[in-house]
Amino acid sequence: MSPTPLQIKINALKRLIKEESLYKQEVQEQEEYVNQMRSNKADEYELKKQVEVLEEAKRMVPEVTKKISQHREALRVFLDTYKGEEDVAAAKELLA
């Protein structure tokens, strides 16, 4: 049985929320690693590459946050017009 449009929207939003938390965790861990490299006077090239990784992770957080808000709005609009028989409790919980 294929997933319904409601299930797809719920799962996409859950995935994005999880992705956001993973990016935030990556930023925190990468900041600690870069600071450790700086205090240990690591090779400049390696340090530069790790700073680039950190900056990329930092750029991803607002992008994912933006996608989450877009998906939440799409789910809200979908629920406003939804007439199906499915339980919408999980969707409403994600919107809360």
PyMOL Python script that loads the backbone (N, CA, C, O; Angstrom):
from pymol import cmd

cmd.read_pdbstr("""\
ATOM      1  N   MET A   1       0.839  -1.181   0.000  1.00  0.00           N
ATOM      2  CA  MET A   1       0.000   0.000   0.000  1.00  0.00           C
ATOM      3  C   MET A   1       0.885   1.245   0.000  1.00  0.00           C
ATOM      4  O   MET A   1       1.773   1.386   0.840  1.00  0.00           O
ATOM      5  N   SER A   2       0.639   2.122  -0.927  1.00  0.00           N
ATOM      6  CA  SER A   2       1.460   3.325  -1.019  1.00  0.00           C
ATOM      7  C   SER A   2       1.025   4.360   0.014  1.00  0.00           C
ATOM      8  O   SER A   2      -0.136   4.392   0.423  1.00  0.00           O
ATOM      9  N   PRO A   3       1.966   5.205   0.431  1.00  0.00           N
ATOM     10  CA  PRO A   3       1.621   6.225   1.424  1.00  0.00           C
ATOM     11  C   PRO A   3       0.651   7.261   0.853  1.00  0.00           C
ATOM     12  O   PRO A   3       0.688   7.590  -0.333  1.00  0.00           O
ATOM     13  N   THR A   4      -0.189   7.748   1.708  1.00  0.00           N
ATOM     14  CA  THR A   4      -1.157   8.767   1.310  1.00  0.00           C
ATOM     15  C   THR A   4      -0.462  10.131   1.265  1.00  0.00           C
ATOM     16  O   THR A   4       0.626  10.292   1.819  1.00  0.00           O
ATOM     17  N   PRO A   5      -1.082  11.102   0.614  1.00  0.00           N
ATOM     18  CA  PRO A   5      -0.489  12.450   0.592  1.00  0.00           C
ATOM     19  C   PRO A   5      -0.264  13.010   2.009  1.00  0.00           C
ATOM     20  O   PRO A   5       0.718  13.709   2.255  1.00  0.00           O
ATOM     21  N   LEU A   6      -1.173  12.699   2.925  1.00  0.00           N
ATOM     22  CA  LEU A   6      -1.004  13.160   4.303  1.00  0.00           C
ATOM     23  C   LEU A   6       0.228  12.524   4.930  1.00  0.00           C
ATOM     24  O   LEU A   6       1.025  13.211   5.569  1.00  0.00           O
ATOM     25  N   GLN A   7       0.389  11.225   4.754  1.00  0.00           N
ATOM     26  CA  GLN A   7       1.561  10.535   5.312  1.00  0.00           C
ATOM     27  C   GLN A   7       2.855  11.079   4.710  1.00  0.00           C
ATOM     28  O   GLN A   7       3.852  11.240   5.414  1.00  0.00           O
ATOM     29  N   ILE A   8       2.838  11.357   3.430  1.00  0.00           N
ATOM     30  CA  ILE A   8       4.031  11.893   2.767  1.00  0.00           C
ATOM     31  C   ILE A   8       4.404  13.241   3.364  1.00  0.00           C
ATOM     32  O   ILE A   8       5.578  13.495   3.636  1.00  0.00           O
ATOM     33  N   LYS A   9       3.418  14.104   3.570  1.00  0.00           N
ATOM     34  CA  LYS A   9       3.684  15.429   4.133  1.00  0.00           C
ATOM     35  C   LYS A   9       4.186  15.325   5.573  1.00  0.00           C
ATOM     36  O   LYS A   9       5.101  16.051   5.963  1.00  0.00           O
ATOM     37  N   ILE A  10       3.604  14.439   6.353  1.00  0.00           N
ATOM     38  CA  ILE A  10       4.029  14.248   7.743  1.00  0.00           C
ATOM     39  C   ILE A  10       5.463  13.723   7.781  1.00  0.00           C
ATOM     40  O   ILE A  10       6.298  14.239   8.524  1.00  0.00           O
ATOM     41  N   ASN A  11       5.745  12.698   6.980  1.00  0.00           N
ATOM     42  CA  ASN A  11       7.081  12.104   6.990  1.00  0.00           C
ATOM     43  C   ASN A  11       8.144  13.080   6.490  1.00  0.00           C
ATOM     44  O   ASN A  11       9.262  13.095   7.005  1.00  0.00           O
ATOM     45  N   ALA A  12       7.804  13.891   5.495  1.00  0.00           N
ATOM     46  CA  ALA A  12       8.754  14.880   4.989  1.00  0.00           C
ATOM     47  C   ALA A  12       9.083  15.906   6.069  1.00  0.00           C
ATOM     48  O   ALA A  12      10.242  16.280   6.248  1.00  0.00           O
ATOM     49  N   LEU A  13       8.069  16.353   6.778  1.00  0.00           N
ATOM     50  CA  LEU A  13       8.290  17.332   7.838  1.00  0.00           C
ATOM     51  C   LEU A  13       9.107  16.731   8.981  1.00  0.00           C
ATOM     52  O   LEU A  13      10.001  17.390   9.511  1.00  0.00           O
ATOM     53  N   LYS A  14       8.814  15.504   9.360  1.00  0.00           N
ATOM     54  CA  LYS A  14       9.593  14.822  10.407  1.00  0.00           C
ATOM     55  C   LYS A  14      11.056  14.691   9.995  1.00  0.00           C
ATOM     56  O   LYS A  14      11.959  14.913  10.801  1.00  0.00           O
ATOM     57  N   ARG A  15      11.277  14.332   8.741  1.00  0.00           N
ATOM     58  CA  ARG A  15      12.643  14.168   8.236  1.00  0.00           C
ATOM     59  C   ARG A  15      13.404  15.490   8.301  1.00  0.00           C
ATOM     60  O   ARG A  15      14.569  15.518   8.698  1.00  0.00           O
ATOM     61  N   LEU A  16      12.751  16.580   7.913  1.00  0.00           N
ATOM     62  CA  LEU A  16      13.399  17.887   7.937  1.00  0.00           C
ATOM     63  C   LEU A  16      13.719  18.334   9.358  1.00  0.00           C
ATOM     64  O   LEU A  16      14.771  18.923   9.607  1.00  0.00           O
ATOM     65  N   ILE A  17      12.815  18.054  10.284  1.00  0.00           N
ATOM     66  CA  ILE A  17      13.059  18.413  11.684  1.00  0.00           C
ATOM     67  C   ILE A  17      14.262  17.641  12.216  1.00  0.00           C
ATOM     68  O   ILE A  17      15.104  18.198  12.919  1.00  0.00           O
ATOM     69  N   LYS A  18      14.335  16.368  11.879  1.00  0.00           N
ATOM     70  CA  LYS A  18      15.471  15.554  12.302  1.00  0.00           C
ATOM     71  C   LYS A  18      16.760  16.059  11.653  1.00  0.00           C
ATOM     72  O   LYS A  18      17.801  16.134  12.306  1.00  0.00           O
ATOM     73  N   GLU A  19      16.685  16.402  10.377  1.00  0.00           N
ATOM     74  CA  GLU A  19      17.838  16.919   9.643  1.00  0.00           C
ATOM     75  C   GLU A  19      18.347  18.207  10.281  1.00  0.00           C
ATOM     76  O   GLU A  19      19.555  18.410  10.406  1.00  0.00           O
ATOM     77  N   GLU A  20      17.423  19.075  10.683  1.00  0.00           N
ATOM     78  CA  GLU A  20      17.818  20.329  11.321  1.00  0.00           C
ATOM     79  C   GLU A  20      18.580  20.068  12.607  1.00  0.00           C
ATOM     80  O   GLU A  20      19.607  20.699  12.859  1.00  0.00           O
ATOM     81  N   SER A  21      18.093  19.151  13.417  1.00  0.00           N
ATOM     82  CA  SER A  21      18.786  18.860  14.676  1.00  0.00           C
ATOM     83  C   SER A  21      20.158  18.255  14.418  1.00  0.00           C
ATOM     84  O   SER A  21      21.101  18.522  15.165  1.00  0.00           O
ATOM     85  N   LEU A  22      20.282  17.450  13.379  1.00  0.00           N
ATOM     86  CA  LEU A  22      21.584  16.866  13.049  1.00  0.00           C
ATOM     87  C   LEU A  22      22.563  17.939  12.570  1.00  0.00           C
ATOM     88  O   LEU A  22      23.744  17.897  12.917  1.00  0.00           O
ATOM     89  N   TYR A  23      22.089  18.890  11.783  1.00  0.00           N
ATOM     90  CA  TYR A  23      22.969  19.980  11.350  1.00  0.00           C
ATOM     91  C   TYR A  23      23.410  20.833  12.536  1.00  0.00           C
ATOM     92  O   TYR A  23      24.573  21.230  12.614  1.00  0.00           O
ATOM     93  N   LYS A  24      22.502  21.115  13.448  1.00  0.00           N
ATOM     94  CA  LYS A  24      22.868  21.891  14.638  1.00  0.00           C
ATOM     95  C   LYS A  24      23.909  21.153  15.470  1.00  0.00           C
ATOM     96  O   LYS A  24      24.848  21.757  15.986  1.00  0.00           O
ATOM     97  N   GLN A  25      23.732  19.848  15.593  1.00  0.00           N
ATOM     98  CA  GLN A  25      24.696  19.030  16.328  1.00  0.00           C
ATOM     99  C   GLN A  25      26.050  19.038  15.608  1.00  0.00           C
ATOM    100  O   GLN A  25      27.098  19.131  16.246  1.00  0.00           O
ATOM    101  N   GLU A  26      26.017  18.941  14.284  1.00  0.00           N
ATOM    102  CA  GLU A  26      27.251  18.959  13.501  1.00  0.00           C
ATOM    103  C   GLU A  26      27.982  20.283  13.667  1.00  0.00           C
ATOM    104  O   GLU A  26      29.207  20.301  13.780  1.00  0.00           O
ATOM    105  N   VAL A  27      27.246  21.389  13.683  1.00  0.00           N
ATOM    106  CA  VAL A  27      27.863  22.707  13.869  1.00  0.00           C
ATOM    107  C   VAL A  27      28.566  22.753  15.224  1.00  0.00           C
ATOM    108  O   VAL A  27      29.707  23.203  15.321  1.00  0.00           O
ATOM    109  N   GLN A  28      27.893  22.293  16.252  1.00  0.00           N
ATOM    110  CA  GLN A  28      28.467  22.320  17.595  1.00  0.00           C
ATOM    111  C   GLN A  28      29.737  21.464  17.659  1.00  0.00           C
ATOM    112  O   GLN A  28      30.759  21.899  18.189  1.00  0.00           O
ATOM    113  N   GLU A  29      29.665  20.263  17.122  1.00  0.00           N
ATOM    114  CA  GLU A  29      30.823  19.364  17.156  1.00  0.00           C
ATOM    115  C   GLU A  29      31.971  19.913  16.318  1.00  0.00           C
ATOM    116  O   GLU A  29      33.133  19.811  16.710  1.00  0.00           O
ATOM    117  N   GLN A  30      31.647  20.489  15.174  1.00  0.00           N
ATOM    118  CA  GLN A  30      32.683  21.026  14.290  1.00  0.00           C
ATOM    119  C   GLN A  30      33.345  22.249  14.913  1.00  0.00           C
ATOM    120  O   GLN A  30      34.553  22.436  14.771  1.00  0.00           O
ATOM    121  N   GLU A  31      32.566  23.089  15.606  1.00  0.00           N
ATOM    122  CA  GLU A  31      33.143  24.246  16.287  1.00  0.00           C
ATOM    123  C   GLU A  31      34.141  23.794  17.348  1.00  0.00           C
ATOM    124  O   GLU A  31      35.224  24.363  17.479  1.00  0.00           O
ATOM    125  N   GLU A  32      33.763  22.764  18.101  1.00  0.00           N
ATOM    126  CA  GLU A  32      34.664  22.234  19.122  1.00  0.00           C
ATOM    127  C   GLU A  32      35.935  21.685  18.475  1.00  0.00           C
ATOM    128  O   GLU A  32      37.036  21.901  18.983  1.00  0.00           O
ATOM    129  N   TYR A  33      35.784  20.986  17.371  1.00  0.00           N
ATOM    130  CA  TYR A  33      36.936  20.404  16.678  1.00  0.00           C
ATOM    131  C   TYR A  33      37.864  21.485  16.144  1.00  0.00           C
ATOM    132  O   TYR A  33      39.083  21.382  16.278  1.00  0.00           O
ATOM    133  N   VAL A  34      37.293  22.521  15.540  1.00  0.00           N
ATOM    134  CA  VAL A  34      38.103  23.619  15.003  1.00  0.00           C
ATOM    135  C   VAL A  34      38.833  24.334  16.138  1.00  0.00           C
ATOM    136  O   VAL A  34      40.012  24.664  16.008  1.00  0.00           O
ATOM    137  N   ASN A  35      38.142  24.573  17.238  1.00  0.00           N
ATOM    138  CA  ASN A  35      38.789  25.232  18.380  1.00  0.00           C
ATOM    139  C   ASN A  35      39.924  24.379  18.935  1.00  0.00           C
ATOM    140  O   ASN A  35      40.967  24.898  19.332  1.00  0.00           O
ATOM    141  N   GLN A  36      39.713  23.084  18.958  1.00  0.00           N
ATOM    142  CA  GLN A  36      40.751  22.169  19.423  1.00  0.00           C
ATOM    143  C   GLN A  36      41.953  22.209  18.468  1.00  0.00           C
ATOM    144  O   GLN A  36      43.104  22.223  18.905  1.00  0.00           O
ATOM    145  N   MET A  37      41.669  22.228  17.175  1.00  0.00           N
ATOM    146  CA  MET A  37      42.752  22.303  16.188  1.00  0.00           C
ATOM    147  C   MET A  37      43.539  23.600  16.346  1.00  0.00           C
ATOM    148  O   MET A  37      44.766  23.606  16.246  1.00  0.00           O
ATOM    149  N   ARG A  38      42.825  24.702  16.593  1.00  0.00           N
ATOM    150  CA  ARG A  38      43.501  25.994  16.772  1.00  0.00           C
ATOM    151  C   ARG A  38      44.393  25.975  18.014  1.00  0.00           C
ATOM    152  O   ARG A  38      45.526  26.455  17.979  1.00  0.00           O
ATOM    153  N   SER A  39      43.881  25.423  19.096  1.00  0.00           N
ATOM    154  CA  SER A  39      44.670  25.391  20.328  1.00  0.00           C
ATOM    155  C   SER A  39      45.865  24.451  20.212  1.00  0.00           C
ATOM    156  O   SER A  39      46.867  24.638  20.903  1.00  0.00           O
ATOM    157  N   ASN A  40      45.773  23.446  19.349  1.00  0.00           N
ATOM    158  CA  ASN A  40      46.879  22.508  19.146  1.00  0.00           C
ATOM    159  C   ASN A  40      47.803  22.947  18.014  1.00  0.00           C
ATOM    160  O   ASN A  40      48.724  22.223  17.636  1.00  0.00           O
ATOM    161  N   LYS A  41      47.549  24.135  17.480  1.00  0.00           N
ATOM    162  CA  LYS A  41      48.352  24.686  16.383  1.00  0.00           C
ATOM    163  C   LYS A  41      48.450  23.698  15.217  1.00  0.00           C
ATOM    164  O   LYS A  41      49.539  23.353  14.758  1.00  0.00           O
ATOM    165  N   ALA A  42      47.286  23.259  14.756  1.00  0.00           N
ATOM    166  CA  ALA A  42      47.214  22.294  13.652  1.00  0.00           C
ATOM    167  C   ALA A  42      47.687  22.928  12.355  1.00  0.00           C
ATOM    168  O   ALA A  42      47.808  24.149  12.249  1.00  0.00           O
ATOM    169  N   ASP A  43      47.948  22.090  11.387  1.00  0.00           N
ATOM    170  CA  ASP A  43      48.365  22.528  10.064  1.00  0.00           C
ATOM    171  C   ASP A  43      47.341  23.515   9.503  1.00  0.00           C
ATOM    172  O   ASP A  43      46.136  23.281   9.589  1.00  0.00           O
ATOM    173  N   GLU A  44      47.824  24.615   8.930  1.00  0.00           N
ATOM    174  CA  GLU A  44      46.930  25.670   8.428  1.00  0.00           C
ATOM    175  C   GLU A  44      45.972  25.164   7.346  1.00  0.00           C
ATOM    176  O   GLU A  44      44.807  25.561   7.312  1.00  0.00           O
ATOM    177  N   TYR A  45      46.457  24.300   6.474  1.00  0.00           N
ATOM    178  CA  TYR A  45      45.603  23.781   5.402  1.00  0.00           C
ATOM    179  C   TYR A  45      44.472  22.934   5.979  1.00  0.00           C
ATOM    180  O   TYR A  45      43.315  23.086   5.584  1.00  0.00           O
ATOM    181  N   GLU A  46      44.801  22.051   6.903  1.00  0.00           N
ATOM    182  CA  GLU A  46      43.771  21.209   7.524  1.00  0.00           C
ATOM    183  C   GLU A  46      42.764  22.059   8.299  1.00  0.00           C
ATOM    184  O   GLU A  46      41.559  21.810   8.257  1.00  0.00           O
ATOM    185  N   LEU A  47      43.274  23.056   8.998  1.00  0.00           N
ATOM    186  CA  LEU A  47      42.396  23.953   9.752  1.00  0.00           C
ATOM    187  C   LEU A  47      41.464  24.705   8.810  1.00  0.00           C
ATOM    188  O   LEU A  47      40.274  24.845   9.092  1.00  0.00           O
ATOM    189  N   LYS A  48      41.995  25.182   7.704  1.00  0.00           N
ATOM    190  CA  LYS A  48      41.188  25.909   6.725  1.00  0.00           C
ATOM    191  C   LYS A  48      40.067  25.019   6.189  1.00  0.00           C
ATOM    192  O   LYS A  48      38.928  25.469   6.056  1.00  0.00           O
ATOM    193  N   LYS A  49      40.379  23.773   5.884  1.00  0.00           N
ATOM    194  CA  LYS A  49      39.374  22.841   5.364  1.00  0.00           C
ATOM    195  C   LYS A  49      38.291  22.562   6.404  1.00  0.00           C
ATOM    196  O   LYS A  49      37.111  22.481   6.064  1.00  0.00           O
ATOM    197  N   GLN A  50      38.683  22.418   7.652  1.00  0.00           N
ATOM    198  CA  GLN A  50      37.698  22.164   8.703  1.00  0.00           C
ATOM    199  C   GLN A  50      36.817  23.385   8.948  1.00  0.00           C
ATOM    200  O   GLN A  50      35.637  23.243   9.271  1.00  0.00           O
ATOM    201  N   VAL A  51      37.376  24.574   8.799  1.00  0.00           N
ATOM    202  CA  VAL A  51      36.579  25.804   8.915  1.00  0.00           C
ATOM    203  C   VAL A  51      35.575  25.864   7.769  1.00  0.00           C
ATOM    204  O   VAL A  51      34.440  26.298   7.964  1.00  0.00           O
ATOM    205  N   GLU A  52      35.980  25.434   6.580  1.00  0.00           N
ATOM    206  CA  GLU A  52      35.053  25.389   5.445  1.00  0.00           C
ATOM    207  C   GLU A  52      33.901  24.421   5.718  1.00  0.00           C
ATOM    208  O   GLU A  52      32.751  24.713   5.390  1.00  0.00           O
ATOM    209  N   VAL A  53      34.207  23.284   6.311  1.00  0.00           N
ATOM    210  CA  VAL A  53      33.169  22.312   6.674  1.00  0.00           C
ATOM    211  C   VAL A  53      32.214  22.933   7.688  1.00  0.00           C
ATOM    212  O   VAL A  53      30.998  22.767   7.590  1.00  0.00           O
ATOM    213  N   LEU A  54      32.769  23.645   8.655  1.00  0.00           N
ATOM    214  CA  LEU A  54      31.959  24.317   9.673  1.00  0.00           C
ATOM    215  C   LEU A  54      31.052  25.369   9.042  1.00  0.00           C
ATOM    216  O   LEU A  54      29.872  25.448   9.383  1.00  0.00           O
ATOM    217  N   GLU A  55      31.576  26.164   8.143  1.00  0.00           N
ATOM    218  CA  GLU A  55      30.782  27.211   7.495  1.00  0.00           C
ATOM    219  C   GLU A  55      29.663  26.605   6.652  1.00  0.00           C
ATOM    220  O   GLU A  55      28.556  27.143   6.617  1.00  0.00           O
ATOM    221  N   GLU A  56      29.937  25.508   5.983  1.00  0.00           N
ATOM    222  CA  GLU A  56      28.902  24.834   5.184  1.00  0.00           C
ATOM    223  C   GLU A  56      27.772  24.333   6.086  1.00  0.00           C
ATOM    224  O   GLU A  56      26.595  24.482   5.756  1.00  0.00           O
ATOM    225  N   ALA A  57      28.129  23.746   7.210  1.00  0.00           N
ATOM    226  CA  ALA A  57      27.110  23.260   8.149  1.00  0.00           C
ATOM    227  C   ALA A  57      26.286  24.431   8.686  1.00  0.00           C
ATOM    228  O   ALA A  57      25.069  24.321   8.835  1.00  0.00           O
ATOM    229  N   LYS A  58      26.944  25.538   8.972  1.00  0.00           N
ATOM    230  CA  LYS A  58      26.232  26.725   9.465  1.00  0.00           C
ATOM    231  C   LYS A  58      25.260  27.271   8.420  1.00  0.00           C
ATOM    232  O   LYS A  58      24.179  27.750   8.762  1.00  0.00           O
ATOM    233  N   ARG A  59      25.649  27.196   7.143  1.00  0.00           N
ATOM    234  CA  ARG A  59      24.760  27.669   6.077  1.00  0.00           C
ATOM    235  C   ARG A  59      23.546  26.766   5.915  1.00  0.00           C
ATOM    236  O   ARG A  59      22.485  27.230   5.497  1.00  0.00           O
ATOM    237  N   MET A  60      23.681  25.512   6.233  1.00  0.00           N
ATOM    238  CA  MET A  60      22.581  24.569   6.043  1.00  0.00           C
ATOM    239  C   MET A  60      21.469  24.742   7.076  1.00  0.00           C
ATOM    240  O   MET A  60      20.307  24.481   6.768  1.00  0.00           O
ATOM    241  N   VAL A  61      21.795  25.169   8.275  1.00  0.00           N
ATOM    242  CA  VAL A  61      20.777  25.301   9.330  1.00  0.00           C
ATOM    243  C   VAL A  61      19.648  26.243   8.909  1.00  0.00           C
ATOM    244  O   VAL A  61      18.486  25.848   9.001  1.00  0.00           O
ATOM    245  N   PRO A  62      19.929  27.476   8.450  1.00  0.00           N
ATOM    246  CA  PRO A  62      18.817  28.342   8.043  1.00  0.00           C
ATOM    247  C   PRO A  62      18.055  27.818   6.831  1.00  0.00           C
ATOM    248  O   PRO A  62      16.848  28.032   6.711  1.00  0.00           O
ATOM    249  N   GLU A  63      18.761  27.131   5.930  1.00  0.00           N
ATOM    250  CA  GLU A  63      18.088  26.558   4.764  1.00  0.00           C
ATOM    251  C   GLU A  63      17.064  25.506   5.185  1.00  0.00           C
ATOM    252  O   GLU A  63      15.932  25.497   4.700  1.00  0.00           O
ATOM    253  N   VAL A  64      17.471  24.631   6.082  1.00  0.00           N
ATOM    254  CA  VAL A  64      16.567  23.577   6.547  1.00  0.00           C
ATOM    255  C   VAL A  64      15.434  24.189   7.367  1.00  0.00           C
ATOM    256  O   VAL A  64      14.291  23.743   7.271  1.00  0.00           O
ATOM    257  N   THR A  65      15.737  25.196   8.162  1.00  0.00           N
ATOM    258  CA  THR A  65      14.704  25.871   8.950  1.00  0.00           C
ATOM    259  C   THR A  65      13.660  26.501   8.026  1.00  0.00           C
ATOM    260  O   THR A  65      12.462  26.449   8.304  1.00  0.00           O
ATOM    261  N   LYS A  66      14.119  27.087   6.940  1.00  0.00           N
ATOM    262  CA  LYS A  66      13.206  27.675   5.953  1.00  0.00           C
ATOM    263  C   LYS A  66      12.321  26.601   5.326  1.00  0.00           C
ATOM    264  O   LYS A  66      11.118  26.798   5.158  1.00  0.00           O
ATOM    265  N   LYS A  67      12.925  25.465   4.983  1.00  0.00           N
ATOM    266  CA  LYS A  67      12.151  24.365   4.405  1.00  0.00           C
ATOM    267  C   LYS A  67      11.122  23.829   5.397  1.00  0.00           C
ATOM    268  O   LYS A  67      10.012  23.466   5.009  1.00  0.00           O
ATOM    269  N   ILE A  68      11.491  23.780   6.668  1.00  0.00           N
ATOM    270  CA  ILE A  68      10.552  23.312   7.693  1.00  0.00           C
ATOM    271  C   ILE A  68       9.340  24.233   7.738  1.00  0.00           C
ATOM    272  O   ILE A  68       8.204  23.760   7.778  1.00  0.00           O
ATOM    273  N   SER A  69       9.568  25.531   7.733  1.00  0.00           N
ATOM    274  CA  SER A  69       8.429  26.461   7.791  1.00  0.00           C
ATOM    275  C   SER A  69       7.562  26.344   6.540  1.00  0.00           C
ATOM    276  O   SER A  69       6.339  26.452   6.621  1.00  0.00           O
ATOM    277  N   GLN A  70       8.188  26.123   5.383  1.00  0.00           N
ATOM    278  CA  GLN A  70       7.418  25.946   4.147  1.00  0.00           C
ATOM    279  C   GLN A  70       6.582  24.666   4.213  1.00  0.00           C
ATOM    280  O   GLN A  70       5.413  24.664   3.826  1.00  0.00           O
ATOM    281  N   HIS A  71       7.176  23.590   4.699  1.00  0.00           N
ATOM    282  CA  HIS A  71       6.440  22.327   4.804  1.00  0.00           C
ATOM    283  C   HIS A  71       5.327  22.409   5.851  1.00  0.00           C
ATOM    284  O   HIS A  71       4.255  21.833   5.668  1.00  0.00           O
ATOM    285  N   ARG A  72       5.584  23.122   6.939  1.00  0.00           N
ATOM    286  CA  ARG A  72       4.534  23.298   7.955  1.00  0.00           C
ATOM    287  C   ARG A  72       3.349  24.049   7.365  1.00  0.00           C
ATOM    288  O   ARG A  72       2.196  23.681   7.592  1.00  0.00           O
ATOM    289  N   GLU A  73       3.635  25.098   6.610  1.00  0.00           N
ATOM    290  CA  GLU A  73       2.561  25.874   5.996  1.00  0.00           C
ATOM    291  C   GLU A  73       1.796  25.024   4.985  1.00  0.00           C
ATOM    292  O   GLU A  73       0.568  25.078   4.928  1.00  0.00           O
ATOM    293  N   ALA A  74       2.523  24.239   4.187  1.00  0.00           N
ATOM    294  CA  ALA A  74       1.865  23.365   3.211  1.00  0.00           C
ATOM    295  C   ALA A  74       0.989  22.337   3.913  1.00  0.00           C
ATOM    296  O   ALA A  74      -0.108  22.037   3.442  1.00  0.00           O
ATOM    297  N   LEU A  75       1.454  21.802   5.018  1.00  0.00           N
ATOM    298  CA  LEU A  75       0.662  20.834   5.790  1.00  0.00           C
ATOM    299  C   LEU A  75      -0.567  21.513   6.389  1.00  0.00           C
ATOM    300  O   LEU A  75      -1.657  20.941   6.387  1.00  0.00           O
ATOM    301  N   ARG A  76      -0.396  22.714   6.894  1.00  0.00           N
ATOM    302  CA  ARG A  76      -1.521  23.470   7.470  1.00  0.00           C
ATOM    303  C   ARG A  76      -2.599  23.704   6.404  1.00  0.00           C
ATOM    304  O   ARG A  76      -3.785  23.504   6.663  1.00  0.00           O
ATOM    305  N   VAL A  77      -2.185  24.122   5.217  1.00  0.00           N
ATOM    306  CA  VAL A  77      -3.121  24.356   4.111  1.00  0.00           C
ATOM    307  C   VAL A  77      -3.806  23.046   3.715  1.00  0.00           C
ATOM    308  O   VAL A  77      -5.014  23.011   3.480  1.00  0.00           O
ATOM    309  N   PHE A  78      -3.026  21.982   3.644  1.00  0.00           N
ATOM    310  CA  PHE A  78      -3.567  20.674   3.295  1.00  0.00           C
ATOM    311  C   PHE A  78      -4.635  20.239   4.302  1.00  0.00           C
ATOM    312  O   PHE A  78      -5.698  19.753   3.916  1.00  0.00           O
ATOM    313  N   LEU A  79      -4.346  20.417   5.597  1.00  0.00           N
ATOM    314  CA  LEU A  79      -5.300  20.008   6.628  1.00  0.00           C
ATOM    315  C   LEU A  79      -6.578  20.845   6.596  1.00  0.00           C
ATOM    316  O   LEU A  79      -7.659  20.352   6.916  1.00  0.00           O
ATOM    317  N   ASP A  80      -6.445  22.108   6.208  1.00  0.00           N
ATOM    318  CA  ASP A  80      -7.635  22.972   6.127  1.00  0.00           C
ATOM    319  C   ASP A  80      -8.638  22.466   5.105  1.00  0.00           C
ATOM    320  O   ASP A  80      -9.842  22.669   5.256  1.00  0.00           O
ATOM    321  N   THR A  81      -8.144  21.808   4.068  1.00  0.00           N
ATOM    322  CA  THR A  81      -9.038  21.331   3.008  1.00  0.00           C
ATOM    323  C   THR A  81      -9.212  19.816   3.019  1.00  0.00           C
ATOM    324  O   THR A  81      -9.907  19.263   2.166  1.00  0.00           O
ATOM    325  N   TYR A  82      -8.581  19.142   3.984  1.00  0.00           N
ATOM    326  CA  TYR A  82      -8.595  17.675   4.017  1.00  0.00           C
ATOM    327  C   TYR A  82      -9.966  17.149   4.441  1.00  0.00           C
ATOM    328  O   TYR A  82     -10.524  17.584   5.448  1.00  0.00           O
ATOM    329  N   LYS A  83     -10.493  16.220   3.670  1.00  0.00           N
ATOM    330  CA  LYS A  83     -11.804  15.629   3.960  1.00  0.00           C
ATOM    331  C   LYS A  83     -11.724  14.111   4.149  1.00  0.00           C
ATOM    332  O   LYS A  83     -12.755  13.443   4.234  1.00  0.00           O
ATOM    333  N   GLY A  84     -10.511  13.566   4.213  1.00  0.00           N
ATOM    334  CA  GLY A  84     -10.331  12.126   4.294  1.00  0.00           C
ATOM    335  C   GLY A  84     -10.652  11.546   5.663  1.00  0.00           C
ATOM    336  O   GLY A  84     -11.036  12.259   6.591  1.00  0.00           O
ATOM    337  N   GLU A  85     -10.484  10.240   5.760  1.00  0.00           N
ATOM    338  CA  GLU A  85     -10.809   9.486   6.967  1.00  0.00           C
ATOM    339  C   GLU A  85      -9.600   9.252   7.873  1.00  0.00           C
ATOM    340  O   GLU A  85      -9.753   8.739   8.982  1.00  0.00           O
ATOM    341  N   GLU A  86      -8.410   9.618   7.419  1.00  0.00           N
ATOM    342  CA  GLU A  86      -7.201   9.356   8.184  1.00  0.00           C
ATOM    343  C   GLU A  86      -7.159  10.155   9.485  1.00  0.00           C
ATOM    344  O   GLU A  86      -7.754  11.226   9.602  1.00  0.00           O
ATOM    345  N   ASP A  87      -6.443   9.603  10.448  1.00  0.00           N
ATOM    346  CA  ASP A  87      -6.218  10.296  11.707  1.00  0.00           C
ATOM    347  C   ASP A  87      -5.215  11.434  11.462  1.00  0.00           C
ATOM    348  O   ASP A  87      -4.122  11.196  10.948  1.00  0.00           O
ATOM    349  N   VAL A  88      -5.576  12.635  11.820  1.00  0.00           N
ATOM    350  CA  VAL A  88      -4.721  13.790  11.578  1.00  0.00           C
ATOM    351  C   VAL A  88      -4.007  14.255  12.848  1.00  0.00           C
ATOM    352  O   VAL A  88      -3.432  15.343  12.866  1.00  0.00           O
ATOM    353  N   ALA A  89      -4.036  13.448  13.904  1.00  0.00           N
ATOM    354  CA  ALA A  89      -3.417  13.828  15.179  1.00  0.00           C
ATOM    355  C   ALA A  89      -1.919  14.062  15.021  1.00  0.00           C
ATOM    356  O   ALA A  89      -1.392  15.033  15.564  1.00  0.00           O
ATOM    357  N   ALA A  90      -1.228  13.198  14.295  1.00  0.00           N
ATOM    358  CA  ALA A  90       0.223  13.353  14.114  1.00  0.00           C
ATOM    359  C   ALA A  90       0.531  14.634  13.363  1.00  0.00           C
ATOM    360  O   ALA A  90       1.505  15.318  13.680  1.00  0.00           O
ATOM    361  N   ALA A  91      -0.273  14.966  12.387  1.00  0.00           N
ATOM    362  CA  ALA A  91      -0.068  16.199  11.622  1.00  0.00           C
ATOM    363  C   ALA A  91      -0.285  17.421  12.522  1.00  0.00           C
ATOM    364  O   ALA A  91       0.494  18.373  12.480  1.00  0.00           O
ATOM    365  N   LYS A  92      -1.335  17.390  13.324  1.00  0.00           N
ATOM    366  CA  LYS A  92      -1.614  18.516  14.202  1.00  0.00           C
ATOM    367  C   LYS A  92      -0.530  18.668  15.258  1.00  0.00           C
ATOM    368  O   LYS A  92      -0.199  19.782  15.664  1.00  0.00           O
ATOM    369  N   GLU A  93       0.018  17.545  15.699  1.00  0.00           N
ATOM    370  CA  GLU A  93       1.105  17.595  16.679  1.00  0.00           C
ATOM    371  C   GLU A  93       2.345  18.281  16.081  1.00  0.00           C
ATOM    372  O   GLU A  93       3.022  19.048  16.766  1.00  0.00           O
ATOM    373  N   LEU A  94       2.633  18.004  14.816  1.00  0.00           N
ATOM    374  CA  LEU A  94       3.761  18.642  14.158  1.00  0.00           C
ATOM    375  C   LEU A  94       3.546  20.130  13.959  1.00  0.00           C
ATOM    376  O   LEU A  94       4.507  20.897  13.901  1.00  0.00           O
ATOM    377  N   LEU A  95       2.313  20.536  13.855  1.00  0.00           N
ATOM    378  CA  LEU A  95       2.000  21.962  13.658  1.00  0.00           C
ATOM    379  C   LEU A  95       1.976  22.740  14.964  1.00  0.00           C
ATOM    380  O   LEU A  95       2.049  23.969  14.964  1.00  0.00           O
ATOM    381  N   ALA A  96       1.874  22.031  16.061  1.00  0.00           N
ATOM    382  CA  ALA A  96       1.781  22.707  17.381  1.00  0.00           C
ATOM    383  C   ALA A  96       3.092  23.294  17.806  1.00  0.00           C
ATOM    384  O   ALA A  96       3.183  23.890  18.880  1.00  0.00           O
TER     385      ALA A  96
END
""", "prot")
cmd.dss("prot")
cmd.show_as("cartoon", "prot")
cmd.util.cbc("prot")
cmd.orient("prot")
